[in-house]
């Protein structure tokens, strides 16, 4: 399984679908399994959850930095 590919797929879905985002925040395992369509072993799901959270955090920080940078032009 391409974990990085699955993380990117889930991040994209969480970013554009508010229902999936809400479900990911409440029950990340269910949200991930819904997006990718398969039941995964706990160790794989936990790696994906960590990766998705990290990528979402980086994207949020990047957007905030971009907004701040735009204010000072």
Backbone atoms as SQL, in Angstrom:
CREATE TABLE atoms (id INTEGER PRIMARY KEY, chain TEXT, resi INTEGER, resn TEXT, atom TEXT, x REAL, y REAL, z REAL);
INSERT INTO atoms VALUES
  (1, 'A', 1, 'UNK', 'N', 0.843, -1.186, 0.000),
  (2, 'A', 1, 'UNK', 'CA', 0.000, 0.000, 0.000),
  (3, 'A', 1, 'UNK', 'C', 0.880, 1.240, 0.000),
  (4, 'A', 2, 'UNK', 'N', 0.532, 2.184, -0.818),
  (5, 'A', 2, 'UNK', 'CA', 1.235, 3.459, -0.909),
  (6, 'A', 2, 'UNK', 'C', 0.665, 4.404, 0.150),
  (7, 'A', 3, 'UNK', 'N', 1.294, 4.423, 1.319),
  (8, 'A', 3, 'UNK', 'CA', 0.784, 5.224, 2.432),
  (9, 'A', 3, 'UNK', 'C', 0.815, 6.711, 2.095),
  (10, 'A', 4, 'UNK', 'N', 1.882, 7.178, 1.469),
  (11, 'A', 4, 'UNK', 'CA', 1.966, 8.600, 1.110),
  (12, 'A', 4, 'UNK', 'C', 0.855, 8.979, 0.138),
  (13, 'A', 5, 'UNK', 'N', 0.579, 8.117, -0.792),
  (14, 'A', 5, 'UNK', 'CA', -0.504, 8.374, -1.746),
  (15, 'A', 5, 'UNK', 'C', -1.853, 8.429, -1.055),
  (16, 'A', 6, 'UNK', 'N', -2.072, 7.533, -0.102),
  (17, 'A', 6, 'UNK', 'CA', -3.329, 7.517, 0.640),
  (18, 'A', 6, 'UNK', 'C', -3.452, 8.776, 1.501),
  (19, 'A', 7, 'UNK', 'N', -2.341, 9.205, 2.104),
  (20, 'A', 7, 'UNK', 'CA', -2.358, 10.428, 2.914),
  (21, 'A', 7, 'UNK', 'C', -2.761, 11.610, 2.046),
  (22, 'A', 8, 'UNK', 'N', -2.160, 11.722, 0.868),
  (23, 'A', 8, 'UNK', 'CA', -2.491, 12.825, -0.037),
  (24, 'A', 8, 'UNK', 'C', -3.954, 12.788, -0.442),
  (25, 'A', 9, 'UNK', 'N', -4.467, 11.602, -0.717),
  (26, 'A', 9, 'UNK', 'CA', -5.873, 11.437, -1.103),
  (27, 'A', 9, 'UNK', 'C', -6.795, 11.891, 0.032),
  (28, 'A', 10, 'UNK', 'N', -6.471, 11.495, 1.247),
  (29, 'A', 10, 'UNK', 'CA', -7.305, 11.837, 2.405),
  (30, 'A', 10, 'UNK', 'C', -7.220, 13.327, 2.704),
  (31, 'A', 11, 'UNK', 'N', -6.023, 13.905, 2.633),
  (32, 'A', 11, 'UNK', 'CA', -5.862, 15.345, 2.871),
  (33, 'A', 11, 'UNK', 'C', -6.696, 16.129, 1.869),
  (34, 'A', 12, 'UNK', 'N', -6.658, 15.710, 0.615),
  (35, 'A', 12, 'UNK', 'CA', -7.453, 16.387, -0.413),
  (36, 'A', 12, 'UNK', 'C', -8.945, 16.308, -0.089),
  (37, 'A', 13, 'UNK', 'N', -9.398, 15.137, 0.305),
  (38, 'A', 13, 'UNK', 'CA', -10.825, 14.957, 0.617),
  (39, 'A', 13, 'UNK', 'C', -11.220, 15.748, 1.864),
  (40, 'A', 14, 'UNK', 'N', -10.389, 15.725, 2.895),
  (41, 'A', 14, 'UNK', 'CA', -10.664, 16.461, 4.131),
  (42, 'A', 14, 'UNK', 'C', -10.690, 17.965, 3.849),
  (43, 'A', 15, 'UNK', 'N', -9.801, 18.422, 2.981),
  (44, 'A', 15, 'UNK', 'CA', -9.711, 19.844, 2.672),
  (45, 'A', 15, 'UNK', 'C', -10.918, 20.370, 1.905),
  (46, 'A', 16, 'UNK', 'N', -11.517, 19.532, 1.086),
  (47, 'A', 16, 'UNK', 'CA', -12.625, 20.031, 0.258),
  (48, 'A', 16, 'UNK', 'C', -14.009, 19.583, 0.713),
  (49, 'A', 17, 'UNK', 'N', -14.076, 18.632, 1.622),
  (50, 'A', 17, 'UNK', 'CA', -15.368, 18.118, 2.057),
  (51, 'A', 17, 'UNK', 'C', -15.551, 18.361, 3.560),
  (52, 'A', 18, 'UNK', 'N', -16.393, 19.325, 3.940),
  (53, 'A', 18, 'UNK', 'CA', -16.555, 19.648, 5.367),
  (54, 'A', 18, 'UNK', 'C', -17.114, 18.490, 6.197),
  (55, 'A', 19, 'UNK', 'N', -17.901, 17.613, 5.590),
  (56, 'A', 19, 'UNK', 'CA', -18.448, 16.464, 6.331),
  (57, 'A', 19, 'UNK', 'C', -17.350, 15.468, 6.683),
  (58, 'A', 20, 'UNK', 'N', -16.460, 15.227, 5.727),
  (59, 'A', 20, 'UNK', 'CA', -15.338, 14.330, 5.990),
  (60, 'A', 20, 'UNK', 'C', -14.392, 14.966, 7.003),
  (61, 'A', 21, 'UNK', 'N', -14.179, 16.275, 6.896),
  (62, 'A', 21, 'UNK', 'CA', -13.311, 16.969, 7.853),
  (63, 'A', 21, 'UNK', 'C', -13.852, 16.821, 9.269),
  (64, 'A', 22, 'UNK', 'N', -15.143, 17.034, 9.427),
  (65, 'A', 22, 'UNK', 'CA', -15.770, 16.903, 10.747),
  (66, 'A', 22, 'UNK', 'C', -15.646, 15.475, 11.267),
  (67, 'A', 23, 'UNK', 'N', -15.883, 14.501, 10.385),
  (68, 'A', 23, 'UNK', 'CA', -15.769, 13.100, 10.799),
  (69, 'A', 23, 'UNK', 'C', -14.317, 12.759, 11.146),
  (70, 'A', 24, 'UNK', 'N', -13.360, 13.298, 10.379),
  (71, 'A', 24, 'UNK', 'CA', -11.951, 13.035, 10.669),
  (72, 'A', 24, 'UNK', 'C', -11.570, 13.582, 12.038),
  (73, 'A', 25, 'UNK', 'N', -12.097, 14.742, 12.384),
  (74, 'A', 25, 'UNK', 'CA', -11.793, 15.334, 13.683),
  (75, 'A', 25, 'UNK', 'C', -12.380, 14.511, 14.828),
  (76, 'A', 26, 'UNK', 'N', -13.562, 13.931, 14.612),
  (77, 'A', 26, 'UNK', 'CA', -14.233, 13.163, 15.666),
  (78, 'A', 26, 'UNK', 'C', -13.782, 11.704, 15.690),
  (79, 'A', 27, 'UNK', 'N', -13.760, 11.076, 14.518),
  (80, 'A', 27, 'UNK', 'CA', -13.420, 9.659, 14.418),
  (81, 'A', 27, 'UNK', 'C', -12.537, 9.435, 13.187),
  (82, 'A', 28, 'UNK', 'N', -11.243, 9.696, 13.333),
  (83, 'A', 28, 'UNK', 'CA', -10.355, 9.634, 12.175),
  (84, 'A', 28, 'UNK', 'C', -10.298, 8.266, 11.493),
  (85, 'A', 29, 'UNK', 'N', -10.375, 7.197, 12.251),
  (86, 'A', 29, 'UNK', 'CA', -10.306, 5.863, 11.645),
  (87, 'A', 29, 'UNK', 'C', -11.474, 5.650, 10.696),
  (88, 'A', 30, 'UNK', 'N', -12.673, 5.967, 11.143),
  (89, 'A', 30, 'UNK', 'CA', -13.856, 5.805, 10.291),
  (90, 'A', 30, 'UNK', 'C', -13.775, 6.684, 9.051),
  (91, 'A', 31, 'UNK', 'N', -13.313, 7.916, 9.227),
  (92, 'A', 31, 'UNK', 'CA', -13.203, 8.835, 8.091),
  (93, 'A', 31, 'UNK', 'C', -12.212, 8.310, 7.062),
  (94, 'A', 32, 'UNK', 'N', -11.075, 7.830, 7.516),
  (95, 'A', 32, 'UNK', 'CA', -10.065, 7.305, 6.607),
  (96, 'A', 32, 'UNK', 'C', -10.577, 6.085, 5.862),
  (97, 'A', 33, 'UNK', 'N', -11.185, 5.178, 6.591),
  (98, 'A', 33, 'UNK', 'CA', -11.690, 3.969, 5.947),
  (99, 'A', 33, 'UNK', 'C', -12.817, 4.289, 4.968),
  (100, 'A', 34, 'UNK', 'N', -13.584, 5.338, 5.248),
  (101, 'A', 34, 'UNK', 'CA', -14.635, 5.761, 4.322),
  (102, 'A', 34, 'UNK', 'C', -14.024, 6.311, 3.036),
  (103, 'A', 35, 'UNK', 'N', -12.988, 7.124, 3.169),
  (104, 'A', 35, 'UNK', 'CA', -12.372, 7.748, 1.992),
  (105, 'A', 35, 'UNK', 'C', -11.663, 6.713, 1.118),
  (106, 'A', 36, 'UNK', 'N', -10.896, 5.812, 1.742),
  (107, 'A', 36, 'UNK', 'CA', -10.143, 4.862, 0.928),
  (108, 'A', 36, 'UNK', 'C', -10.917, 3.584, 0.623),
  (109, 'A', 37, 'UNK', 'N', -11.995, 3.365, 1.350),
  (110, 'A', 37, 'UNK', 'CA', -12.891, 2.258, 1.031),
  (111, 'A', 37, 'UNK', 'C', -12.467, 0.880, 1.492),
  (112, 'A', 38, 'UNK', 'N', -11.490, 0.805, 2.390),
  (113, 'A', 38, 'UNK', 'CA', -11.090, -0.501, 2.916),
  (114, 'A', 38, 'UNK', 'C', -10.797, -0.405, 4.407),
  (115, 'A', 39, 'UNK', 'N', -10.930, -1.542, 5.075),
  (116, 'A', 39, 'UNK', 'CA', -10.610, -1.653, 6.490),
  (117, 'A', 39, 'UNK', 'C', -9.116, -1.956, 6.595),
  (118, 'A', 40, 'UNK', 'N', -8.410, -1.170, 7.369),
  (119, 'A', 40, 'UNK', 'CA', -6.963, -1.313, 7.473),
  (120, 'A', 40, 'UNK', 'C', -6.550, -1.760, 8.863),
  (121, 'A', 41, 'UNK', 'N', -5.386, -2.413, 8.975),
  (122, 'A', 41, 'UNK', 'CA', -4.851, -2.755, 10.293),
  (123, 'A', 41, 'UNK', 'C', -4.556, -1.478, 11.082),
  (124, 'A', 42, 'UNK', 'N', -4.661, -1.572, 12.398),
  (125, 'A', 42, 'UNK', 'CA', -4.481, -0.410, 13.269),
  (126, 'A', 42, 'UNK', 'C', -3.152, 0.309, 13.048),
  (127, 'A', 43, 'UNK', 'N', -2.061, -0.442, 12.872),
  (128, 'A', 43, 'UNK', 'CA', -0.760, 0.222, 12.717),
  (129, 'A', 43, 'UNK', 'C', -0.705, 1.049, 11.437),
  (130, 'A', 44, 'UNK', 'N', -1.343, 0.586, 10.377),
  (131, 'A', 44, 'UNK', 'CA', -1.369, 1.336, 9.126),
  (132, 'A', 44, 'UNK', 'C', -2.258, 2.567, 9.268),
  (133, 'A', 45, 'UNK', 'N', -3.427, 2.389, 9.884),
  (134, 'A', 45, 'UNK', 'CA', -4.358, 3.513, 10.077),
  (135, 'A', 45, 'UNK', 'C', -3.706, 4.594, 10.923),
  (136, 'A', 46, 'UNK', 'N', -3.015, 4.206, 11.971),
  (137, 'A', 46, 'UNK', 'CA', -2.373, 5.193, 12.846),
  (138, 'A', 46, 'UNK', 'C', -1.289, 5.974, 12.112),
  (139, 'A', 47, 'UNK', 'N', -0.525, 5.323, 11.233),
  (140, 'A', 47, 'UNK', 'CA', 0.478, 6.028, 10.435),
  (141, 'A', 47, 'UNK', 'C', -0.195, 7.027, 9.502),
  (142, 'A', 48, 'UNK', 'N', -1.306, 6.608, 8.898),
  (143, 'A', 48, 'UNK', 'CA', -2.023, 7.496, 7.983),
  (144, 'A', 48, 'UNK', 'C', -2.610, 8.682, 8.747),
  (145, 'A', 49, 'UNK', 'N', -3.206, 8.432, 9.911),
  (146, 'A', 49, 'UNK', 'CA', -3.767, 9.513, 10.729),
  (147, 'A', 49, 'UNK', 'C', -2.679, 10.528, 11.070),
  (148, 'A', 50, 'UNK', 'N', -1.528, 10.057, 11.519),
  (149, 'A', 50, 'UNK', 'CA', -0.426, 10.955, 11.864),
  (150, 'A', 50, 'UNK', 'C', 0.023, 11.759, 10.647),
  (151, 'A', 51, 'UNK', 'N', 0.114, 11.098, 9.504),
  (152, 'A', 51, 'UNK', 'CA', 0.526, 11.781, 8.284),
  (153, 'A', 51, 'UNK', 'C', -0.465, 12.831, 7.834),
  (154, 'A', 52, 'UNK', 'N', -1.748, 12.507, 7.911),
  (155, 'A', 52, 'UNK', 'CA', -2.792, 13.459, 7.515),
  (156, 'A', 52, 'UNK', 'C', -2.777, 14.665, 8.445),
  (157, 'A', 53, 'UNK', 'N', -2.707, 14.429, 9.745),
  (158, 'A', 53, 'UNK', 'CA', -2.673, 15.534, 10.702),
  (159, 'A', 53, 'UNK', 'C', -1.463, 16.424, 10.465),
  (160, 'A', 54, 'UNK', 'N', -0.321, 15.826, 10.214),
  (161, 'A', 54, 'UNK', 'CA', 0.897, 16.603, 9.978),
  (162, 'A', 54, 'UNK', 'C', 0.767, 17.436, 8.710),
  (163, 'A', 55, 'UNK', 'N', 0.260, 16.836, 7.659),
  (164, 'A', 55, 'UNK', 'CA', 0.137, 17.556, 6.388),
  (165, 'A', 55, 'UNK', 'C', -0.891, 18.680, 6.496),
  (166, 'A', 56, 'UNK', 'N', -2.000, 18.434, 7.193),
  (167, 'A', 56, 'UNK', 'CA', -2.997, 19.480, 7.382),
  (168, 'A', 56, 'UNK', 'C', -2.423, 20.632, 8.192),
  (169, 'A', 57, 'UNK', 'N', -1.618, 20.329, 9.186),
  (170, 'A', 57, 'UNK', 'CA', -0.988, 21.370, 10.007),
  (171, 'A', 57, 'UNK', 'C', -0.025, 22.197, 9.168),
  (172, 'A', 58, 'UNK', 'N', 0.785, 21.541, 8.357),
  (173, 'A', 58, 'UNK', 'CA', 1.732, 22.256, 7.502),
  (174, 'A', 58, 'UNK', 'C', 0.987, 23.147, 6.518),
  (175, 'A', 59, 'UNK', 'N', -0.089, 22.645, 5.935),
  (176, 'A', 59, 'UNK', 'CA', -0.866, 23.445, 4.988),
  (177, 'A', 59, 'UNK', 'C', -1.481, 24.661, 5.678),
  (178, 'A', 60, 'UNK', 'N', -1.990, 24.485, 6.892),
  (179, 'A', 60, 'UNK', 'CA', -2.583, 25.596, 7.633),
  (180, 'A', 60, 'UNK', 'C', -1.550, 26.666, 7.942),
  (181, 'A', 61, 'UNK', 'N', -0.381, 26.244, 8.384),
  (182, 'A', 61, 'UNK', 'CA', 0.692, 27.186, 8.697),
  (183, 'A', 61, 'UNK', 'C', 1.134, 27.910, 7.426),
  (184, 'A', 62, 'UNK', 'N', 1.228, 27.191, 6.341),
  (185, 'A', 62, 'UNK', 'CA', 1.647, 27.788, 5.075),
  (186, 'A', 62, 'UNK', 'C', 0.645, 28.840, 4.601),
  (187, 'A', 63, 'UNK', 'N', -0.642, 28.543, 4.725),
  (188, 'A', 63, 'UNK', 'CA', -1.677, 29.505, 4.338),
  (189, 'A', 63, 'UNK', 'C', -1.619, 30.747, 5.216),
  (190, 'A', 64, 'UNK', 'N', -1.430, 30.554, 6.517),
  (191, 'A', 64, 'UNK', 'CA', -1.349, 31.688, 7.435),
  (192, 'A', 64, 'UNK', 'C', -0.127, 32.540, 7.123),
  (193, 'A', 65, 'UNK', 'N', 0.992, 31.905, 6.835),
  (194, 'A', 65, 'UNK', 'CA', 2.212, 32.652, 6.501),
  (195, 'A', 65, 'UNK', 'C', 2.018, 33.422, 5.206),
  (196, 'A', 66, 'UNK', 'N', 1.346, 32.814, 4.254),
  (197, 'A', 66, 'UNK', 'CA', 1.074, 33.492, 2.990),
  (198, 'A', 66, 'UNK', 'C', 0.186, 34.702, 3.186),
  (199, 'A', 67, 'UNK', 'N', -0.806, 34.575, 4.040),
  (200, 'A', 67, 'UNK', 'CA', -1.699, 35.698, 4.319),
  (201, 'A', 67, 'UNK', 'C', -0.944, 36.830, 5.007),
  (202, 'A', 68, 'UNK', 'N', -0.097, 36.487, 5.955),
  (203, 'A', 68, 'UNK', 'CA', 0.701, 37.510, 6.645),
  (204, 'A', 68, 'UNK', 'C', 1.676, 38.191, 5.689),
  (205, 'A', 69, 'UNK', 'N', 2.270, 37.396, 4.822),
  (206, 'A', 69, 'UNK', 'CA', 3.228, 37.946, 3.857),
  (207, 'A', 69, 'UNK', 'C', 2.511, 38.944, 2.934),
  (208, 'A', 70, 'UNK', 'N', 1.275, 38.606, 2.551),
  (209, 'A', 70, 'UNK', 'CA', 0.500, 39.481, 1.685),
  (210, 'A', 70, 'UNK', 'C', 0.136, 40.798, 2.360),
  (211, 'A', 71, 'UNK', 'N', 0.024, 40.803, 3.668),
  (212, 'A', 71, 'UNK', 'CA', -0.326, 42.016, 4.398),
  (213, 'A', 71, 'UNK', 'C', 0.807, 43.031, 4.395),
  (214, 'A', 72, 'UNK', 'N', 2.034, 42.569, 4.253),
  (215, 'A', 72, 'UNK', 'CA', 3.192, 43.441, 4.352),
  (216, 'A', 72, 'UNK', 'C', 3.737, 43.889, 3.000),
  (217, 'A', 73, 'UNK', 'N', 3.002, 43.624, 1.934),
  (218, 'A', 73, 'UNK', 'CA', 3.449, 44.058, 0.603),
  (219, 'A', 73, 'UNK', 'C', 2.961, 45.438, 0.317);
